[in-house]
Amino acid sequence: MSQRPVPVSILVPAYNAARYLPELCRSIQAQTYPHYEVLIANDGSTDNTVSVLAPFLRDQRFQLLGWEENRGLNQTWAVLCSRAKGDYWCCPGADDVLYPTFVENRVNILQANR
């Protein structure tokens, strides 16, 4: 019996995180588990968050959400959670870096303990 790939939503709230986001995004693209979507919410950043994310938006798994005024983390999380399509989700901080097998390991653990 063949199992379908389990989609994972990677949810990233971002406020003035331009200096960190490229490294996080590169670490996401380096994941050994390819069945994910990345939703990044730009919560009214005043730095160059949007421009540093532009190269990553060529990857169809990445999506940038955003608004002009800072709404705060609670409202940002509400938007991210409402848009997530994955069976599972993870929420690295904008200044985190994921080990290449992070998502794969998480899916394996969750599937084994269903």
Phi and psi restraints in degrees (range 20) as a CNS / XPLOR table:
assign (resid 1 and name C) (resid 2 and name N)
       (resid 2 and name CA) (resid 2 and name C) 1.0 -92.7 20.0 2
assign (resid 2 and name N) (resid 2 and name CA)
       (resid 2 and name C) (resid 3 and name N) 1.0 133.2 20.0 2
assign (resid 2 and name C) (resid 3 and name N)
       (resid 3 and name CA) (resid 3 and name C) 1.0 -96.9 20.0 2
assign (resid 3 and name N) (resid 3 and name CA)
       (resid 3 and name C) (resid 4 and name N) 1.0 142.1 20.0 2
assign (resid 3 and name C) (resid 4 and name N)
       (resid 4 and name CA) (resid 4 and name C) 1.0 -75.5 20.0 2
assign (resid 4 and name N) (resid 4 and name CA)
       (resid 4 and name C) (resid 5 and name N) 1.0 149.8 20.0 2
assign (resid 4 and name C) (resid 5 and name N)
       (resid 5 and name CA) (resid 5 and name C) 1.0 -63.3 20.0 2
assign (resid 5 and name N) (resid 5 and name CA)
       (resid 5 and name C) (resid 6 and name N) 1.0 139.7 20.0 2
assign (resid 5 and name C) (resid 6 and name N)
       (resid 6 and name CA) (resid 6 and name C) 1.0 -88.1 20.0 2
assign (resid 6 and name N) (resid 6 and name CA)
       (resid 6 and name C) (resid 7 and name N) 1.0 118.9 20.0 2
assign (resid 6 and name C) (resid 7 and name N)
       (resid 7 and name CA) (resid 7 and name C) 1.0 -74.9 20.0 2
assign (resid 7 and name N) (resid 7 and name CA)
       (resid 7 and name C) (resid 8 and name N) 1.0 142.2 20.0 2
assign (resid 7 and name C) (resid 8 and name N)
       (resid 8 and name CA) (resid 8 and name C) 1.0 -122.0 20.0 2
assign (resid 8 and name N) (resid 8 and name CA)
       (resid 8 and name C) (resid 9 and name N) 1.0 135.4 20.0 2
assign (resid 8 and name C) (resid 9 and name N)
       (resid 9 and name CA) (resid 9 and name C) 1.0 -100.6 20.0 2
assign (resid 9 and name N) (resid 9 and name CA)
       (resid 9 and name C) (resid 10 and name N) 1.0 125.5 20.0 2
assign (resid 9 and name C) (resid 10 and name N)
       (resid 10 and name CA) (resid 10 and name C) 1.0 -104.3 20.0 2
assign (resid 10 and name N) (resid 10 and name CA)
       (resid 10 and name C) (resid 11 and name N) 1.0 114.2 20.0 2
assign (resid 10 and name C) (resid 11 and name N)
       (resid 11 and name CA) (resid 11 and name C) 1.0 -107.9 20.0 2
assign (resid 11 and name N) (resid 11 and name CA)
       (resid 11 and name C) (resid 12 and name N) 1.0 124.6 20.0 2
assign (resid 11 and name C) (resid 12 and name N)
       (resid 12 and name CA) (resid 12 and name C) 1.0 -130.9 20.0 2
assign (resid 12 and name N) (resid 12 and name CA)
       (resid 12 and name C) (resid 13 and name N) 1.0 106.9 20.0 2
assign (resid 12 and name C) (resid 13 and name N)
       (resid 13 and name CA) (resid 13 and name C) 1.0 -78.3 20.0 2
assign (resid 13 and name N) (resid 13 and name CA)
       (resid 13 and name C) (resid 14 and name N) 1.0 139.9 20.0 2
assign (resid 13 and name C) (resid 14 and name N)
       (resid 14 and name CA) (resid 14 and name C) 1.0 -139.0 20.0 2
assign (resid 14 and name N) (resid 14 and name CA)
       (resid 14 and name C) (resid 15 and name N) 1.0 126.1 20.0 2
assign (resid 14 and name C) (resid 15 and name N)
       (resid 15 and name CA) (resid 15 and name C) 1.0 -134.7 20.0 2
assign (resid 15 and name N) (resid 15 and name CA)
       (resid 15 and name C) (resid 16 and name N) 1.0 113.3 20.0 2
assign (resid 15 and name C) (resid 16 and name N)
       (resid 16 and name CA) (resid 16 and name C) 1.0 50.3 20.0 2
assign (resid 16 and name N) (resid 16 and name CA)
       (resid 16 and name C) (resid 17 and name N) 1.0 49.5 20.0 2
assign (resid 16 and name C) (resid 17 and name N)
       (resid 17 and name CA) (resid 17 and name C) 1.0 -113.5 20.0 2
assign (resid 17 and name N) (resid 17 and name CA)
       (resid 17 and name C) (resid 18 and name N) 1.0 22.2 20.0 2
assign (resid 17 and name C) (resid 18 and name N)
       (resid 18 and name CA) (resid 18 and name C) 1.0 -55.5 20.0 2
assign (resid 18 and name N) (resid 18 and name CA)
       (resid 18 and name C) (resid 19 and name N) 1.0 -35.6 20.0 2
assign (resid 18 and name C) (resid 19 and name N)
       (resid 19 and name CA) (resid 19 and name C) 1.0 -71.9 20.0 2
assign (resid 19 and name N) (resid 19 and name CA)
       (resid 19 and name C) (resid 20 and name N) 1.0 -18.6 20.0 2
assign (resid 19 and name C) (resid 20 and name N)
       (resid 20 and name CA) (resid 20 and name C) 1.0 -102.2 20.0 2
assign (resid 20 and name N) (resid 20 and name CA)
       (resid 20 and name C) (resid 21 and name N) 1.0 -32.7 20.0 2
assign (resid 20 and name C) (resid 21 and name N)
       (resid 21 and name CA) (resid 21 and name C) 1.0 -58.7 20.0 2
assign (resid 21 and name N) (resid 21 and name CA)
       (resid 21 and name C) (resid 22 and name N) 1.0 -39.1 20.0 2
assign (resid 21 and name C) (resid 22 and name N)
       (resid 22 and name CA) (resid 22 and name C) 1.0 -58.8 20.0 2
assign (resid 22 and name N) (resid 22 and name CA)
       (resid 22 and name C) (resid 23 and name N) 1.0 -41.3 20.0 2
assign (resid 22 and name C) (resid 23 and name N)
       (resid 23 and name CA) (resid 23 and name C) 1.0 -67.1 20.0 2
assign (resid 23 and name N) (resid 23 and name CA)
       (resid 23 and name C) (resid 24 and name N) 1.0 -41.5 20.0 2
assign (resid 23 and name C) (resid 24 and name N)
       (resid 24 and name CA) (resid 24 and name C) 1.0 -60.2 20.0 2
assign (resid 24 and name N) (resid 24 and name CA)
       (resid 24 and name C) (resid 25 and name N) 1.0 -47.9 20.0 2
assign (resid 24 and name C) (resid 25 and name N)
       (resid 25 and name CA) (resid 25 and name C) 1.0 -62.5 20.0 2
assign (resid 25 and name N) (resid 25 and name CA)
       (resid 25 and name C) (resid 26 and name N) 1.0 -40.3 20.0 2
assign (resid 25 and name C) (resid 26 and name N)
       (resid 26 and name CA) (resid 26 and name C) 1.0 -62.4 20.0 2
assign (resid 26 and name N) (resid 26 and name CA)
       (resid 26 and name C) (resid 27 and name N) 1.0 -39.6 20.0 2
assign (resid 26 and name C) (resid 27 and name N)
       (resid 27 and name CA) (resid 27 and name C) 1.0 -68.6 20.0 2
assign (resid 27 and name N) (resid 27 and name CA)
       (resid 27 and name C) (resid 28 and name N) 1.0 -31.0 20.0 2
assign (resid 27 and name C) (resid 28 and name N)
       (resid 28 and name CA) (resid 28 and name C) 1.0 -69.7 20.0 2
assign (resid 28 and name N) (resid 28 and name CA)
       (resid 28 and name C) (resid 29 and name N) 1.0 -44.7 20.0 2
assign (resid 28 and name C) (resid 29 and name N)
       (resid 29 and name CA) (resid 29 and name C) 1.0 -64.6 20.0 2
assign (resid 29 and name N) (resid 29 and name CA)
       (resid 29 and name C) (resid 30 and name N) 1.0 -21.9 20.0 2
assign (resid 29 and name C) (resid 30 and name N)
       (resid 30 and name CA) (resid 30 and name C) 1.0 -86.3 20.0 2
assign (resid 30 and name N) (resid 30 and name CA)
       (resid 30 and name C) (resid 31 and name N) 1.0 4.5 20.0 2
assign (resid 30 and name C) (resid 31 and name N)
       (resid 31 and name CA) (resid 31 and name C) 1.0 -62.8 20.0 2
assign (resid 31 and name N) (resid 31 and name CA)
       (resid 31 and name C) (resid 32 and name N) 1.0 142.0 20.0 2
assign (resid 31 and name C) (resid 32 and name N)
       (resid 32 and name CA) (resid 32 and name C) 1.0 -77.1 20.0 2
assign (resid 32 and name N) (resid 32 and name CA)
       (resid 32 and name C) (resid 33 and name N) 1.0 -17.5 20.0 2
assign (resid 32 and name C) (resid 33 and name N)
       (resid 33 and name CA) (resid 33 and name C) 1.0 -101.8 20.0 2
assign (resid 33 and name N) (resid 33 and name CA)
       (resid 33 and name C) (resid 34 and name N) 1.0 111.4 20.0 2
assign (resid 33 and name C) (resid 34 and name N)
       (resid 34 and name CA) (resid 34 and name C) 1.0 -89.8 20.0 2
assign (resid 34 and name N) (resid 34 and name CA)
       (resid 34 and name C) (resid 35 and name N) 1.0 -2.0 20.0 2
assign (resid 34 and name C) (resid 35 and name N)
       (resid 35 and name CA) (resid 35 and name C) 1.0 -94.6 20.0 2
assign (resid 35 and name N) (resid 35 and name CA)
       (resid 35 and name C) (resid 36 and name N) 1.0 72.9 20.0 2
assign (resid 35 and name C) (resid 36 and name N)
       (resid 36 and name CA) (resid 36 and name C) 1.0 -141.9 20.0 2
assign (resid 36 and name N) (resid 36 and name CA)
       (resid 36 and name C) (resid 37 and name N) 1.0 161.2 20.0 2
assign (resid 36 and name C) (resid 37 and name N)
       (resid 37 and name CA) (resid 37 and name C) 1.0 -121.2 20.0 2
assign (resid 37 and name N) (resid 37 and name CA)
       (resid 37 and name C) (resid 38 and name N) 1.0 149.6 20.0 2
assign (resid 37 and name C) (resid 38 and name N)
       (resid 38 and name CA) (resid 38 and name C) 1.0 -120.3 20.0 2
assign (resid 38 and name N) (resid 38 and name CA)
       (resid 38 and name C) (resid 39 and name N) 1.0 118.8 20.0 2
assign (resid 38 and name C) (resid 39 and name N)
       (resid 39 and name CA) (resid 39 and name C) 1.0 -110.6 20.0 2
assign (resid 39 and name N) (resid 39 and name CA)
       (resid 39 and name C) (resid 40 and name N) 1.0 116.2 20.0 2
assign (resid 39 and name C) (resid 40 and name N)
       (resid 40 and name CA) (resid 40 and name C) 1.0 -111.5 20.0 2
assign (resid 40 and name N) (resid 40 and name CA)
       (resid 40 and name C) (resid 41 and name N) 1.0 124.9 20.0 2
assign (resid 40 and name C) (resid 41 and name N)
       (resid 41 and name CA) (resid 41 and name C) 1.0 -105.2 20.0 2
assign (resid 41 and name N) (resid 41 and name CA)
       (resid 41 and name C) (resid 42 and name N) 1.0 112.5 20.0 2
assign (resid 41 and name C) (resid 42 and name N)
       (resid 42 and name CA) (resid 42 and name C) 1.0 -84.3 20.0 2
assign (resid 42 and name N) (resid 42 and name CA)
       (resid 42 and name C) (resid 43 and name N) 1.0 104.0 20.0 2
assign (resid 42 and name C) (resid 43 and name N)
       (resid 43 and name CA) (resid 43 and name C) 1.0 -88.6 20.0 2
assign (resid 43 and name N) (resid 43 and name CA)
       (resid 43 and name C) (resid 44 and name N) 1.0 64.3 20.0 2
assign (resid 43 and name C) (resid 44 and name N)
       (resid 44 and name CA) (resid 44 and name C) 1.0 69.7 20.0 2
assign (resid 44 and name N) (resid 44 and name CA)
       (resid 44 and name C) (resid 45 and name N) 1.0 32.2 20.0 2
assign (resid 44 and name C) (resid 45 and name N)
       (resid 45 and name CA) (resid 45 and name C) 1.0 -58.5 20.0 2
assign (resid 45 and name N) (resid 45 and name CA)
       (resid 45 and name C) (resid 46 and name N) 1.0 146.4 20.0 2
assign (resid 45 and name C) (resid 46 and name N)
       (resid 46 and name CA) (resid 46 and name C) 1.0 -108.1 20.0 2
assign (resid 46 and name N) (resid 46 and name CA)
       (resid 46 and name C) (resid 47 and name N) 1.0 2.9 20.0 2
assign (resid 46 and name C) (resid 47 and name N)
       (resid 47 and name CA) (resid 47 and name C) 1.0 -97.8 20.0 2
assign (resid 47 and name N) (resid 47 and name CA)
       (resid 47 and name C) (resid 48 and name N) 1.0 -161.2 20.0 2
assign (resid 47 and name C) (resid 48 and name N)
       (resid 48 and name CA) (resid 48 and name C) 1.0 -96.8 20.0 2
assign (resid 48 and name N) (resid 48 and name CA)
       (resid 48 and name C) (resid 49 and name N) 1.0 39.1 20.0 2
assign (resid 48 and name C) (resid 49 and name N)
       (resid 49 and name CA) (resid 49 and name C) 1.0 -53.2 20.0 2
assign (resid 49 and name N) (resid 49 and name CA)
       (resid 49 and name C) (resid 50 and name N) 1.0 -47.7 20.0 2
assign (resid 49 and name C) (resid 50 and name N)
       (resid 50 and name CA) (resid 50 and name C) 1.0 -62.7 20.0 2
assign (resid 50 and name N) (resid 50 and name CA)
       (resid 50 and name C) (resid 51 and name N) 1.0 -44.2 20.0 2
assign (resid 50 and name C) (resid 51 and name N)
       (resid 51 and name CA) (resid 51 and name C) 1.0 -69.7 20.0 2
assign (resid 51 and name N) (resid 51 and name CA)
       (resid 51 and name C) (resid 52 and name N) 1.0 -34.9 20.0 2
assign (resid 51 and name C) (resid 52 and name N)
       (resid 52 and name CA) (resid 52 and name C) 1.0 -72.0 20.0 2
assign (resid 52 and name N) (resid 52 and name CA)
       (resid 52 and name C) (resid 53 and name N) 1.0 -21.8 20.0 2
assign (resid 52 and name C) (resid 53 and name N)
       (resid 53 and name CA) (resid 53 and name C) 1.0 -84.6 20.0 2
assign (resid 53 and name N) (resid 53 and name CA)
       (resid 53 and name C) (resid 54 and name N) 1.0 -17.0 20.0 2
assign (resid 53 and name C) (resid 54 and name N)
       (resid 54 and name CA) (resid 54 and name C) 1.0 -49.9 20.0 2
assign (resid 54 and name N) (resid 54 and name CA)
       (resid 54 and name C) (resid 55 and name N) 1.0 -47.2 20.0 2
assign (resid 54 and name C) (resid 55 and name N)
       (resid 55 and name CA) (resid 55 and name C) 1.0 -62.4 20.0 2
assign (resid 55 and name N) (resid 55 and name CA)
       (resid 55 and name C) (resid 56 and name N) 1.0 -31.1 20.0 2
assign (resid 55 and name C) (resid 56 and name N)
       (resid 56 and name CA) (resid 56 and name C) 1.0 -77.0 20.0 2
assign (resid 56 and name N) (resid 56 and name CA)
       (resid 56 and name C) (resid 57 and name N) 1.0 -22.2 20.0 2
assign (resid 56 and name C) (resid 57 and name N)
       (resid 57 and name CA) (resid 57 and name C) 1.0 -73.3 20.0 2
assign (resid 57 and name N) (resid 57 and name CA)
       (resid 57 and name C) (resid 58 and name N) 1.0 -8.8 20.0 2
assign (resid 57 and name C) (resid 58 and name N)
       (resid 58 and name CA) (resid 58 and name C) 1.0 -70.3 20.0 2
assign (resid 58 and name N) (resid 58 and name CA)
       (resid 58 and name C) (resid 59 and name N) 1.0 -23.1 20.0 2
assign (resid 58 and name C) (resid 59 and name N)
       (resid 59 and name CA) (resid 59 and name C) 1.0 -80.1 20.0 2
assign (resid 59 and name N) (resid 59 and name CA)
       (resid 59 and name C) (resid 60 and name N) 1.0 117.2 20.0 2
assign (resid 59 and name C) (resid 60 and name N)
       (resid 60 and name CA) (resid 60 and name C) 1.0 -63.2 20.0 2
assign (resid 60 and name N) (resid 60 and name CA)
       (resid 60 and name C) (resid 61 and name N) 1.0 -13.6 20.0 2
assign (resid 60 and name C) (resid 61 and name N)
       (resid 61 and name CA) (resid 61 and name C) 1.0 -78.8 20.0 2
assign (resid 61 and name N) (resid 61 and name CA)
       (resid 61 and name C) (resid 62 and name N) 1.0 -14.5 20.0 2
assign (resid 61 and name C) (resid 62 and name N)
       (resid 62 and name CA) (resid 62 and name C) 1.0 -97.1 20.0 2
assign (resid 62 and name N) (resid 62 and name CA)
       (resid 62 and name C) (resid 63 and name N) 1.0 137.0 20.0 2
assign (resid 62 and name C) (resid 63 and name N)
       (resid 63 and name CA) (resid 63 and name C) 1.0 -137.5 20.0 2
assign (resid 63 and name N) (resid 63 and name CA)
       (resid 63 and name C) (resid 64 and name N) 1.0 134.5 20.0 2
assign (resid 63 and name C) (resid 64 and name N)
       (resid 64 and name CA) (resid 64 and name C) 1.0 -106.1 20.0 2
assign (resid 64 and name N) (resid 64 and name CA)
       (resid 64 and name C) (resid 65 and name N) 1.0 125.1 20.0 2
assign (resid 64 and name C) (resid 65 and name N)
       (resid 65 and name CA) (resid 65 and name C) 1.0 -108.5 20.0 2
assign (resid 65 and name N) (resid 65 and name CA)
       (resid 65 and name C) (resid 66 and name N) 1.0 157.4 20.0 2
assign (resid 65 and name C) (resid 66 and name N)
       (resid 66 and name CA) (resid 66 and name C) 1.0 -179.8 20.0 2
assign (resid 66 and name N) (resid 66 and name CA)
       (resid 66 and name C) (resid 67 and name N) 1.0 167.9 20.0 2
assign (resid 66 and name C) (resid 67 and name N)
       (resid 67 and name CA) (resid 67 and name C) 1.0 -152.4 20.0 2
assign (resid 67 and name N) (resid 67 and name CA)
       (resid 67 and name C) (resid 68 and name N) 1.0 161.9 20.0 2
assign (resid 67 and name C) (resid 68 and name N)
       (resid 68 and name CA) (resid 68 and name C) 1.0 -71.2 20.0 2
assign (resid 68 and name N) (resid 68 and name CA)
       (resid 68 and name C) (resid 69 and name N) 1.0 -45.8 20.0 2
assign (resid 68 and name C) (resid 69 and name N)
       (resid 69 and name CA) (resid 69 and name C) 1.0 -99.8 20.0 2
assign (resid 69 and name N) (resid 69 and name CA)
       (resid 69 and name C) (resid 70 and name N) 1.0 144.6 20.0 2
assign (resid 69 and name C) (resid 70 and name N)
       (resid 70 and name CA) (resid 70 and name C) 1.0 -65.2 20.0 2
assign (resid 70 and name N) (resid 70 and name CA)
       (resid 70 and name C) (resid 71 and name N) 1.0 123.8 20.0 2
assign (resid 70 and name C) (resid 71 and name N)
       (resid 71 and name CA) (resid 71 and name C) 1.0 -101.3 20.0 2
assign (resid 71 and name N) (resid 71 and name CA)
       (resid 71 and name C) (resid 72 and name N) 1.0 -16.2 20.0 2
assign (resid 71 and name C) (resid 72 and name N)
       (resid 72 and name CA) (resid 72 and name C) 1.0 96.8 20.0 2
assign (resid 72 and name N) (resid 72 and name CA)
       (resid 72 and name C) (resid 73 and name N) 1.0 162.6 20.0 2
assign (resid 72 and name C) (resid 73 and name N)
       (resid 73 and name CA) (resid 73 and name C) 1.0 -65.1 20.0 2
assign (resid 73 and name N) (resid 73 and name CA)
       (resid 73 and name C) (resid 74 and name N) 1.0 -39.0 20.0 2
assign (resid 73 and name C) (resid 74 and name N)
       (resid 74 and name CA) (resid 74 and name C) 1.0 -62.3 20.0 2
assign (resid 74 and name N) (resid 74 and name CA)
       (resid 74 and name C) (resid 75 and name N) 1.0 -46.0 20.0 2
assign (resid 74 and name C) (resid 75 and name N)
       (resid 75 and name CA) (resid 75 and name C) 1.0 -69.2 20.0 2
assign (resid 75 and name N) (resid 75 and name CA)
       (resid 75 and name C) (resid 76 and name N) 1.0 -34.7 20.0 2
assign (resid 75 and name C) (resid 76 and name N)
       (resid 76 and name CA) (resid 76 and name C) 1.0 -63.7 20.0 2
assign (resid 76 and name N) (resid 76 and name CA)
       (resid 76 and name C) (resid 77 and name N) 1.0 -44.8 20.0 2
assign (resid 76 and name C) (resid 77 and name N)
       (resid 77 and name CA) (resid 77 and name C) 1.0 -62.1 20.0 2
assign (resid 77 and name N) (resid 77 and name CA)
       (resid 77 and name C) (resid 78 and name N) 1.0 -39.5 20.0 2
assign (resid 77 and name C) (resid 78 and name N)
       (resid 78 and name CA) (resid 78 and name C) 1.0 -59.9 20.0 2
assign (resid 78 and name N) (resid 78 and name CA)
       (resid 78 and name C) (resid 79 and name N) 1.0 -42.8 20.0 2
assign (resid 78 and name C) (resid 79 and name N)
       (resid 79 and name CA) (resid 79 and name C) 1.0 -66.3 20.0 2
assign (resid 79 and name N) (resid 79 and name CA)
       (resid 79 and name C) (resid 80 and name N) 1.0 -47.7 20.0 2
assign (resid 79 and name C) (resid 80 and name N)
       (resid 80 and name CA) (resid 80 and name C) 1.0 -58.7 20.0 2
assign (resid 80 and name N) (resid 80 and name CA)
       (resid 80 and name C) (resid 81 and name N) 1.0 -47.4 20.0 2
assign (resid 80 and name C) (resid 81 and name N)
       (resid 81 and name CA) (resid 81 and name C) 1.0 -64.0 20.0 2
assign (resid 81 and name N) (resid 81 and name CA)
       (resid 81 and name C) (resid 82 and name N) 1.0 -36.4 20.0 2
assign (resid 81 and name C) (resid 82 and name N)
       (resid 82 and name CA) (resid 82 and name C) 1.0 -71.2 20.0 2
assign (resid 82 and name N) (resid 82 and name CA)
       (resid 82 and name C) (resid 83 and name N) 1.0 -23.4 20.0 2
assign (resid 82 and name C) (resid 83 and name N)
       (resid 83 and name CA) (resid 83 and name C) 1.0 -96.3 20.0 2
assign (resid 83 and name N) (resid 83 and name CA)
       (resid 83 and name C) (resid 84 and name N) 1.0 -13.1 20.0 2
assign (resid 83 and name C) (resid 84 and name N)
       (resid 84 and name CA) (resid 84 and name C) 1.0 -66.2 20.0 2
assign (resid 84 and name N) (resid 84 and name CA)
       (resid 84 and name C) (resid 85 and name N) 1.0 136.6 20.0 2
assign (resid 84 and name C) (resid 85 and name N)
       (resid 85 and name CA) (resid 85 and name C) 1.0 -112.8 20.0 2
assign (resid 85 and name N) (resid 85 and name CA)
       (resid 85 and name C) (resid 86 and name N) 1.0 -7.2 20.0 2
assign (resid 85 and name C) (resid 86 and name N)
       (resid 86 and name CA) (resid 86 and name C) 1.0 -72.5 20.0 2
assign (resid 86 and name N) (resid 86 and name CA)
       (resid 86 and name C) (resid 87 and name N) 1.0 155.9 20.0 2
assign (resid 86 and name C) (resid 87 and name N)
       (resid 87 and name CA) (resid 87 and name C) 1.0 -70.9 20.0 2
assign (resid 87 and name N) (resid 87 and name CA)
       (resid 87 and name C) (resid 88 and name N) 1.0 -32.1 20.0 2
assign (resid 87 and name C) (resid 88 and name N)
       (resid 88 and name CA) (resid 88 and name C) 1.0 -125.5 20.0 2
assign (resid 88 and name N) (resid 88 and name CA)
       (resid 88 and name C) (resid 89 and name N) 1.0 162.0 20.0 2
assign (resid 88 and name C) (resid 89 and name N)
       (resid 89 and name CA) (resid 89 and name C) 1.0 -142.1 20.0 2
assign (resid 89 and name N) (resid 89 and name CA)
       (resid 89 and name C) (resid 90 and name N) 1.0 159.3 20.0 2
assign (resid 89 and name C) (resid 90 and name N)
       (resid 90 and name CA) (resid 90 and name C) 1.0 -142.3 20.0 2
assign (resid 90 and name N) (resid 90 and name CA)
       (resid 90 and name C) (resid 91 and name N) 1.0 157.8 20.0 2
assign (resid 90 and name C) (resid 91 and name N)
       (resid 91 and name CA) (resid 91 and name C) 1.0 -135.8 20.0 2
assign (resid 91 and name N) (resid 91 and name CA)
       (resid 91 and name C) (resid 92 and name N) 1.0 74.7 20.0 2
assign (resid 91 and name C) (resid 92 and name N)
       (resid 92 and name CA) (resid 92 and name C) 1.0 -68.5 20.0 2
assign (resid 92 and name N) (resid 92 and name CA)
       (resid 92 and name C) (resid 93 and name N) 1.0 150.2 20.0 2
assign (resid 92 and name C) (resid 93 and name N)
       (resid 93 and name CA) (resid 93 and name C) 1.0 -72.7 20.0 2
assign (resid 93 and name N) (resid 93 and name CA)
       (resid 93 and name C) (resid 94 and name N) 1.0 158.1 20.0 2
assign (resid 93 and name C) (resid 94 and name N)
       (resid 94 and name CA) (resid 94 and name C) 1.0 -59.7 20.0 2
assign (resid 94 and name N) (resid 94 and name CA)
       (resid 94 and name C) (resid 95 and name N) 1.0 -22.6 20.0 2
assign (resid 94 and name C) (resid 95 and name N)
       (resid 95 and name CA) (resid 95 and name C) 1.0 -101.7 20.0 2
assign (resid 95 and name N) (resid 95 and name CA)
       (resid 95 and name C) (resid 96 and name N) 1.0 15.4 20.0 2
assign (resid 95 and name C) (resid 96 and name N)
       (resid 96 and name CA) (resid 96 and name C) 1.0 -92.1 20.0 2
assign (resid 96 and name N) (resid 96 and name CA)
       (resid 96 and name C) (resid 97 and name N) 1.0 164.8 20.0 2
assign (resid 96 and name C) (resid 97 and name N)
       (resid 97 and name CA) (resid 97 and name C) 1.0 -132.5 20.0 2
assign (resid 97 and name N) (resid 97 and name CA)
       (resid 97 and name C) (resid 98 and name N) 1.0 131.8 20.0 2
assign (resid 97 and name C) (resid 98 and name N)
       (resid 98 and name CA) (resid 98 and name C) 1.0 -97.5 20.0 2
assign (resid 98 and name N) (resid 98 and name CA)
       (resid 98 and name C) (resid 99 and name N) 1.0 134.5 20.0 2
assign (resid 98 and name C) (resid 99 and name N)
       (resid 99 and name CA) (resid 99 and name C) 1.0 -62.3 20.0 2
assign (resid 99 and name N) (resid 99 and name CA)
       (resid 99 and name C) (resid 100 and name N) 1.0 144.5 20.0 2
assign (resid 99 and name C) (resid 100 and name N)
       (resid 100 and name CA) (resid 100 and name C) 1.0 -55.4 20.0 2
assign (resid 100 and name N) (resid 100 and name CA)
       (resid 100 and name C) (resid 101 and name N) 1.0 -27.2 20.0 2
assign (resid 100 and name C) (resid 101 and name N)
       (resid 101 and name CA) (resid 101 and name C) 1.0 -101.5 20.0 2
assign (resid 101 and name N) (resid 101 and name CA)
       (resid 101 and name C) (resid 102 and name N) 1.0 11.6 20.0 2
assign (resid 101 and name C) (resid 102 and name N)
       (resid 102 and name CA) (resid 102 and name C) 1.0 -54.9 20.0 2
assign (resid 102 and name N) (resid 102 and name CA)
       (resid 102 and name C) (resid 103 and name N) 1.0 -53.9 20.0 2
assign (resid 102 and name C) (resid 103 and name N)
       (resid 103 and name CA) (resid 103 and name C) 1.0 -67.9 20.0 2
assign (resid 103 and name N) (resid 103 and name CA)
       (resid 103 and name C) (resid 104 and name N) 1.0 -43.1 20.0 2
assign (resid 103 and name C) (resid 104 and name N)
       (resid 104 and name CA) (resid 104 and name C) 1.0 -58.9 20.0 2
assign (resid 104 and name N) (resid 104 and name CA)
       (resid 104 and name C) (resid 105 and name N) 1.0 -46.7 20.0 2
assign (resid 104 and name C) (resid 105 and name N)
       (resid 105 and name CA) (resid 105 and name C) 1.0 -62.0 20.0 2
assign (resid 105 and name N) (resid 105 and name CA)
       (resid 105 and name C) (resid 106 and name N) 1.0 -41.9 20.0 2
assign (resid 105 and name C) (resid 106 and name N)
       (resid 106 and name CA) (resid 106 and name C) 1.0 -63.6 20.0 2
assign (resid 106 and name N) (resid 106 and name CA)
       (resid 106 and name C) (resid 107 and name N) 1.0 -44.4 20.0 2
assign (resid 106 and name C) (resid 107 and name N)
       (resid 107 and name CA) (resid 107 and name C) 1.0 -62.7 20.0 2
assign (resid 107 and name N) (resid 107 and name CA)
       (resid 107 and name C) (resid 108 and name N) 1.0 -44.7 20.0 2
assign (resid 107 and name C) (resid 108 and name N)
       (resid 108 and name CA) (resid 108 and name C) 1.0 -59.9 20.0 2
assign (resid 108 and name N) (resid 108 and name CA)
       (resid 108 and name C) (resid 109 and name N) 1.0 -43.7 20.0 2
assign (resid 108 and name C) (resid 109 and name N)
       (resid 109 and name CA) (resid 109 and name C) 1.0 -65.1 20.0 2
assign (resid 109 and name N) (resid 109 and name CA)
       (resid 109 and name C) (resid 110 and name N) 1.0 -45.0 20.0 2
assign (resid 109 and name C) (resid 110 and name N)
       (resid 110 and name CA) (resid 110 and name C) 1.0 -66.1 20.0 2
assign (resid 110 and name N) (resid 110 and name CA)
       (resid 110 and name C) (resid 111 and name N) 1.0 -40.8 20.0 2
assign (resid 110 and name C) (resid 111 and name N)
       (resid 111 and name CA) (resid 111 and name C) 1.0 -65.8 20.0 2
assign (resid 111 and name N) (resid 111 and name CA)
       (resid 111 and name C) (resid 112 and name N) 1.0 -37.6 20.0 2
assign (resid 111 and name C) (resid 112 and name N)
       (resid 112 and name CA) (resid 112 and name C) 1.0 -70.6 20.0 2
assign (resid 112 and name N) (resid 112 and name CA)
       (resid 112 and name C) (resid 113 and name N) 1.0 -21.0 20.0 2
assign (resid 112 and name C) (resid 113 and name N)
       (resid 113 and name CA) (resid 113 and name C) 1.0 -113.4 20.0 2
assign (resid 113 and name N) (resid 113 and name CA)
       (resid 113 and name C) (resid 114 and name N) 1.0 23.7 20.0 2
